[in-house]
Amino acid sequence: MEDEQLLRYSRQILLPQIDIEGQQKLLGANILIVGLGGLGSPAAMYLASAGVGHLILNDFDRVDLSNLQRQIIHTTRTIGTPKTNSAAAAIHALNPDTRLTLIDQILEEPELTSTVKNVDLVLDCSDNLTSRFKLNKICVELRTPLVSGAAIRFEGQVAVFDSAKPFSPCYNCLYQIDSELGESCVRSGVASPVPGIIGSIQALEAIKYLVGIGDSLLGSLLLFDGLSMEWRKMKLHRNPECPTCKGR
C-alpha cells in the first residue's frame, strides 16, 4: 500500500476490525452496482471513498432533472448525459484511484452472467422487479453475494443473500415473481434522504462482507420507517419450494 493510500484511508485503517489487511481486501475487490439512482448514488460514492478497487457501474438511463432530488451522484450539469458517465465523473473527482467499468445498457442474461462471474459481490440498486429477479437468479446460479435495497415514500429495506452459504434464502424466497410489487418512486414518490440511508447501508454491508467482519444482514430483512423513525429486523427463511434456489 502506497503512502498516499495510507493517508487517504487512515481513518478506516485505524479501525481494528479493518486495519491494513482489511483495507487491502477492499482495494483488491470487484463490485457490480446495478442502478445509479437514489440507492446506487450513495452506495457507489461510499464504496469508492472506502477504497474498493474496481466498480462496475451499470445503468441504461440518462440523467433527468427529476432525478436530482435524491440521486446525489448526478448534477445539474450532467442532465441529459448517461448516468454511468455522470457517476464516473463524480467518482473520479472523489477518488481517482478507483478503477471503473461503465456499462450503459440493459444487461441481458448472457452478458449479465459473464459480468457477475467476474465480481466478488453485487449491489442491486435497481428500481424494477424484472431486473431484481433476473439478477437474483444469476447470483444464485453463480453463488455470488447479493446486497439488495429498495426505497419508496418514507420506507426502505435492505437484505443480503448468498447462495454459497447453507440454508441462505434468495430474493425469490422473499418475493414471488407474480407478486404485485410494481410500485416505484416515479408513481408513489420518495422522501429525498430515504434512498440515501438505504444505499449507505448497502455500501456498509458490502464492506463488512468483503472484509469479513461484523454481523451481516445475511438471512435477514432490515426495514426502515422514516416517519416513525423505527427500524425492524426480520429473520428470513429459505423457501423449500422456491423456483430459483430450490435444490441448490
C-alpha positions in Angstrom: 0.0 0.0 0.0 1.4 3.4 -1.0 1.8 6.3 1.4 -0.9 8.3 -0.3 -3.3 5.4 0.2 -2.3 5.0 3.8 -3.2 8.7 4.4 -6.5 8.5 2.3 -7.8 5.5 4.2 -6.2 6.3 7.5 -9.4 6.7 9.5 -10.7 3.4 8.2 -7.4 1.6 8.8 -7.5 2.8 12.4 -10.5 0.5 13.0 -9.1 -2.7 14.4 -11.8 -4.7 12.6 -10.4 -3.4 9.2 -6.7 -2.5 9.7 -4.3 -2.7 6.7 -5.3 -6.3 5.9 -9.0 -5.4 5.5 -8.1 -2.3 3.5 -6.1 -4.4 1.1 -9.1 -6.7 0.7 -11.2 -3.7 -0.3 -8.5 -2.4 -2.7 -8.5 -5.8 -4.4 -12.3 -6.2 -4.6 -14.6 -6.0 -7.6 -18.2 -4.9 -7.2 -21.0 -4.7 -9.7 -23.6 -1.9 -9.0 -26.8 -2.3 -10.9 -28.6 1.0 -11.0 -27.2 4.5 -10.4 -30.3 6.2 -9.0 -31.2 7.0 -5.4 -29.7 3.9 -4.0 -26.7 3.4 -6.3 -25.6 7.1 -5.9 -24.6 7.0 -2.2 -23.6 3.3 -2.5 -21.1 4.0 -5.3 -19.7 7.1 -3.7 -19.1 5.4 -0.3 -17.6 2.3 -1.9 -15.3 4.4 -3.9 -14.3 6.6 -1.0 -13.8 3.5 1.2 -11.2 2.2 -1.4 -13.0 -0.6 -3.3 -10.6 -1.1 -6.1 -12.9 -1.8 -9.0 -16.5 -0.7 -9.5 -18.6 -1.9 -12.5 -21.4 0.6 -12.9 -24.5 -0.5 -14.9 -27.4 1.8 -15.8 -29.0 2.4 -19.2 -30.7 5.7 -18.3 -29.8 9.3 -18.7 -29.8 12.0 -16.0 -33.1 13.9 -15.8 -33.9 17.0 -13.7 -36.4 15.0 -11.6 -33.6 12.6 -10.6 -31.6 15.3 -8.7 -33.9 15.4 -5.7 -32.4 12.1 -4.5 -29.7 10.8 -6.9 -26.8 12.8 -5.4 -24.1 11.4 -7.6 -25.5 13.4 -10.6 -25.6 17.2 -11.0 -27.5 19.9 -13.0 -24.5 20.0 -15.4 -24.9 16.3 -16.2 -28.6 16.4 -17.1 -29.0 14.6 -20.4 -25.8 12.5 -20.2 -25.7 8.8 -19.5 -25.9 8.1 -15.7 -22.8 5.9 -16.0 -20.7 8.8 -17.3 -22.2 11.2 -14.8 -21.4 8.8 -11.9 -17.9 8.2 -13.2 -17.1 11.9 -13.2 -18.2 12.2 -9.6 -16.3 9.1 -8.5 -13.1 10.2 -10.3 -13.3 13.6 -8.5 -13.8 11.8 -5.2 -11.2 9.0 -5.6 -9.2 9.0 -8.9 -7.6 5.6 -8.0 -10.9 3.8 -8.3 -11.0 1.7 -11.4 -14.3 1.9 -13.2 -16.0 -0.1 -15.9 -19.1 1.5 -17.4 -22.0 -0.5 -18.9 -24.5 1.9 -20.4 -27.2 -0.6 -21.5 -29.6 -3.2 -20.1 -27.7 -6.4 -19.5 -29.5 -9.5 -20.7 -28.8 -12.8 -19.1 -25.7 -13.9 -21.1 -23.9 -10.6 -20.6 -25.1 -10.2 -17.1 -23.9 -13.7 -16.2 -20.4 -13.1 -17.6 -20.2 -9.8 -15.7 -21.4 -11.3 -12.3 -19.0 -14.2 -12.8 -16.0 -11.8 -12.5 -17.1 -9.9 -9.4 -16.9 -10.6 -5.7 -20.2 -9.1 -4.8 -23.3 -7.4 -6.4 -25.3 -4.5 -5.2 -28.9 -4.4 -6.5 -29.8 -0.8 -6.7 -32.3 -1.2 -9.5 -35.9 0.1 -9.4 -37.9 -2.6 -11.2 -38.8 -6.2 -10.4 -37.7 -7.7 -13.7 -34.1 -6.6 -13.1 -34.3 -7.7 -9.5 -35.4 -11.3 -10.3 -33.0 -11.6 -13.2 -30.1 -10.5 -11.1 -31.1 -12.7 -8.2 -31.4 -15.8 -10.4 -27.8 -15.3 -11.8 -26.4 -14.6 -8.3 -28.0 -17.8 -7.1 -26.6 -19.8 -10.0 -23.1 -18.4 -9.6 -23.3 -18.3 -5.8 -22.3 -14.6 -5.7 -23.3 -12.5 -2.7 -26.1 -10.0 -3.4 -26.9 -6.9 -1.4 -30.4 -5.8 -2.2 -32.0 -2.5 -1.3 -35.3 -0.7 -2.0 -36.8 2.6 -1.0 -40.2 4.3 -1.6 -42.2 7.1 0.1 -40.6 7.2 3.7 -39.7 3.5 3.8 -36.8 1.4 2.9 -35.4 -2.1 3.2 -32.1 -3.9 2.9 -31.2 -7.7 2.7 -28.2 -9.8 2.0 -28.4 -13.1 0.1 -25.6 -15.6 -0.5 -26.4 -19.0 -2.0 -22.9 -20.2 -1.2 -24.0 -20.3 2.4 -26.0 -23.2 3.7 -29.8 -22.5 4.0 -29.4 -18.9 2.8 -32.7 -17.6 1.2 -32.7 -15.7 -2.0 -34.7 -12.7 -3.2 -37.3 -15.0 -4.7 -37.8 -16.7 -1.3 -38.9 -13.3 -0.1 -40.9 -12.1 -3.0 -42.7 -14.1 -5.7 -42.3 -13.2 -9.4 -46.0 -12.8 -9.8 -46.4 -10.6 -6.7 -47.9 -7.1 -7.1 -44.8 -5.1 -6.1 -44.8 -2.8 -9.1 -44.8 0.4 -7.1 -41.9 2.8 -7.8 -40.9 6.2 -6.6 -41.9 7.5 -10.0 -45.6 6.8 -9.2 -45.6 6.8 -5.4 -42.9 9.4 -4.6 -40.0 9.1 -2.2 -38.5 11.4 0.5 -35.1 12.6 -0.6 -32.9 11.2 2.2 -34.5 7.8 2.3 -32.7 6.2 -0.7 -29.5 7.8 0.7 -30.0 6.0 4.0 -30.7 2.6 2.4 -27.9 3.0 -0.2 -25.4 3.8 2.5 -26.4 0.7 4.4 -25.9 -1.3 1.3 -22.4 0.0 1.0 -21.7 -0.8 4.6 -23.0 -4.3 4.3 -20.8 -4.8 1.2 -17.7 -3.5 3.1 -18.4 -5.8 6.0 -18.9 -8.8 3.8 -15.8 -8.2 1.8 -13.6 -7.7 4.8 -15.3 -10.5 6.8 -16.4 -8.5 9.9 -19.4 -7.9 12.0 -22.9 -9.4 11.8 -24.2 -9.4 8.3 -27.8 -9.0 7.2 -27.5 -12.4 5.6 -30.8 -14.2 6.1 -32.4 -11.0 7.5 -34.6 -8.2 6.2 -33.9 -4.8 7.7 -37.0 -2.4 7.4 -36.9 1.3 7.9 -39.8 3.7 8.5 -38.7 7.3 8.2 -41.9 8.8 9.5 -41.8 6.9 12.8 -38.0 6.6 12.8 -38.4 2.9 13.6 -36.2 0.0 12.5 -37.3 -3.6 12.3 -35.3 -6.7 11.6 -37.0 -9.8 10.4 -35.5 -13.2 10.1 -35.8 -14.7 6.6 -36.0 -18.4 5.9 -35.3 -20.3 2.7 -38.4 -21.4 0.9 -38.0 -25.1 0.1 -40.3 -24.6 -2.9 -38.6 -21.5 -4.2 -38.3 -21.9 -8.0 -35.0 -20.1 -8.1 -32.9 -21.7 -5.3 -34.8 -25.0 -4.7 -32.4 -27.9 -4.7 -29.2 -25.7 -4.7 
